[in-house]
Amino acid sequence: MIRLNCFFQAKEGQYDRALEAAIALVAKTQSHAGMVSYDVFESATRPDVFTFIETWADQAALDAHSATPEFKEYVGIILECGEMKIEQMVKE
């Protein structure tokens, strides 16, 4: 299994646009093969931060997800709106 924690911090005035794209991406991703868990969470202490927490069955499932048109579209919007830091953990 692969777990990703993707921390996003918005540029000033861009949080709402980024969060809308994140929510749309989560909705589209729920049906992807190999997706174990995929959601977005808003920070309780920082109004400009949200986090994707995702779990994938294997690298092939994650790669397939990353190649989808919706991933490219929505992640593109999110990255226009701020910065993302990704932590990846693999459990064999």
MARMI-127970 format. One record per residue (C-alpha): residue number from 1; residue in three letters; x, y, z. Coordinates in nm, 3 decimals. Layout:
% MARMI-127970
+-----+-----+---------+---------+---------+
!   n ! res !      px !      py !      pz !
+-----+-----+---------+---------+---------+
! NUM ! Ala !       X !       Y !       Z !
...
+-----+-----+---------+---------+---------+
END
This chain:
% MARMI-127970
+-----+-----+---------+---------+---------+
!   n ! res !      px !      py !      pz !
+-----+-----+---------+---------+---------+
!   1 ! Met !   0.000 !   0.000 !   0.000 !
!   2 ! Ile !   0.101 !   0.356 !  -0.063 !
!   3 ! Arg !  -0.003 !   0.646 !   0.160 !
!   4 ! Leu !   0.032 !   1.006 !   0.045 !
!   5 ! Asn !  -0.013 !   1.313 !   0.258 !
!   6 ! Cys !  -0.029 !   1.617 !   0.030 !
!   7 ! Phe !  -0.013 !   1.945 !   0.221 !
!   8 ! Phe !  -0.138 !   2.253 !   0.033 !
!   9 ! Gln !  -0.092 !   2.619 !   0.127 !
!  10 ! Ala !  -0.285 !   2.876 !  -0.077 !
!  11 ! Lys !  -0.161 !   3.206 !  -0.207 !
!  12 ! Glu !  -0.356 !   3.502 !  -0.073 !
!  13 ! Gly !  -0.710 !   3.504 !  -0.212 !
!  14 ! Gln !  -0.676 !   3.162 !  -0.382 !
!  15 ! Tyr !  -0.794 !   2.922 !  -0.113 !
!  16 ! Asp !  -1.157 !   2.889 !  -0.224 !
!  17 ! Arg !  -1.064 !   2.820 !  -0.587 !
!  18 ! Ala !  -0.811 !   2.557 !  -0.481 !
!  19 ! Leu !  -1.053 !   2.389 !  -0.240 !
!  20 ! Glu !  -1.325 !   2.371 !  -0.508 !
!  21 ! Ala !  -1.079 !   2.194 !  -0.739 !
!  22 ! Ala !  -0.972 !   1.961 !  -0.456 !
!  23 ! Ile !  -1.330 !   1.863 !  -0.377 !
!  24 ! Ala !  -1.402 !   1.800 !  -0.746 !
!  25 ! Leu !  -1.089 !   1.583 !  -0.771 !
!  26 ! Val !  -1.193 !   1.378 !  -0.468 !
!  27 ! Ala !  -1.538 !   1.319 !  -0.619 !
!  28 ! Lys !  -1.387 !   1.198 !  -0.947 !
!  29 ! Thr !  -1.125 !   0.983 !  -0.775 !
!  30 ! Gln !  -1.367 !   0.783 !  -0.559 !
!  31 ! Ser !  -1.423 !   0.536 !  -0.846 !
!  32 ! His !  -1.059 !   0.487 !  -0.949 !
!  33 ! Ala !  -0.933 !   0.130 !  -0.943 !
!  34 ! Gly !  -0.693 !   0.063 !  -0.659 !
!  35 ! Met !  -0.809 !   0.362 !  -0.452 !
!  36 ! Val !  -0.835 !   0.253 !  -0.089 !
!  37 ! Ser !  -0.899 !   0.597 !   0.062 !
!  38 ! Tyr !  -0.891 !   0.949 !  -0.082 !
!  39 ! Asp !  -1.016 !   1.267 !   0.084 !
!  40 ! Val !  -0.934 !   1.630 !   0.151 !
!  41 ! Phe !  -0.928 !   1.789 !   0.497 !
!  42 ! Glu !  -0.926 !   2.157 !   0.593 !
!  43 ! Ser !  -0.692 !   2.274 !   0.868 !
!  44 ! Ala !  -0.859 !   2.369 !   1.194 !
!  45 ! Thr !  -0.581 !   2.616 !   1.277 !
!  46 ! Arg !  -0.472 !   2.765 !   0.944 !
!  47 ! Pro !  -0.730 !   2.918 !   0.707 !
!  48 ! Asp !  -0.501 !   2.883 !   0.404 !
!  49 ! Val !  -0.415 !   2.511 !   0.436 !
!  50 ! Phe !  -0.578 !   2.182 !   0.339 !
!  51 ! Thr !  -0.444 !   1.829 !   0.308 !
!  52 ! Phe !  -0.516 !   1.535 !   0.081 !
!  53 ! Ile !  -0.481 !   1.202 !   0.258 !
!  54 ! Glu !  -0.474 !   0.918 !   0.008 !
!  55 ! Thr !  -0.411 !   0.544 !   0.020 !
!  56 ! Trp !  -0.353 !   0.336 !  -0.292 !
!  57 ! Ala !  -0.331 !  -0.041 !  -0.331 !
!  58 ! Asp !  -0.004 !  -0.016 !  -0.524 !
!  59 ! Gln !   0.215 !   0.204 !  -0.744 !
!  60 ! Ala !   0.029 !   0.102 !  -1.061 !
!  61 ! Ala !  -0.299 !   0.233 !  -0.918 !
!  62 ! Leu !  -0.136 !   0.561 !  -0.814 !
!  63 ! Asp !   0.028 !   0.600 !  -1.155 !
!  64 ! Ala !  -0.304 !   0.537 !  -1.332 !
!  65 ! His !  -0.474 !   0.797 !  -1.112 !
!  66 ! Ser !  -0.199 !   1.051 !  -1.182 !
!  67 ! Ala !  -0.243 !   1.002 !  -1.557 !
!  68 ! Thr !  -0.617 !   1.078 !  -1.563 !
!  69 ! Pro !  -0.747 !   1.395 !  -1.730 !
!  70 ! Glu !  -0.922 !   1.504 !  -1.410 !
!  71 ! Phe !  -0.601 !   1.470 !  -1.207 !
!  72 ! Lys !  -0.412 !   1.687 !  -1.456 !
!  73 ! Glu !  -0.692 !   1.945 !  -1.472 !
!  74 ! Tyr !  -0.765 !   1.982 !  -1.102 !
!  75 ! Val !  -0.408 !   1.949 !  -0.976 !
!  76 ! Gly !  -0.310 !   2.210 !  -1.235 !
!  77 ! Ile !  -0.564 !   2.450 !  -1.086 !
!  78 ! Ile !  -0.453 !   2.371 !  -0.732 !
!  79 ! Leu !  -0.087 !   2.435 !  -0.814 !
!  80 ! Glu !  -0.177 !   2.770 !  -0.974 !
!  81 ! Cys !  -0.330 !   2.865 !  -0.639 !
!  82 ! Gly !  -0.044 !   2.779 !  -0.405 !
!  83 ! Glu !   0.222 !   2.529 !  -0.308 !
!  84 ! Met !   0.201 !   2.159 !  -0.233 !
!  85 ! Lys !   0.434 !   1.939 !  -0.029 !
!  86 ! Ile !   0.396 !   1.563 !  -0.066 !
!  87 ! Glu !   0.500 !   1.294 !   0.184 !
!  88 ! Gln !   0.488 !   0.937 !   0.057 !
!  89 ! Met !   0.500 !   0.621 !   0.267 !
!  90 ! Val !   0.508 !   0.270 !   0.122 !
!  91 ! Lys !   0.407 !  -0.039 !   0.315 !
!  92 ! Glu !   0.521 !  -0.361 !   0.153 !
+-----+-----+---------+---------+---------+
END
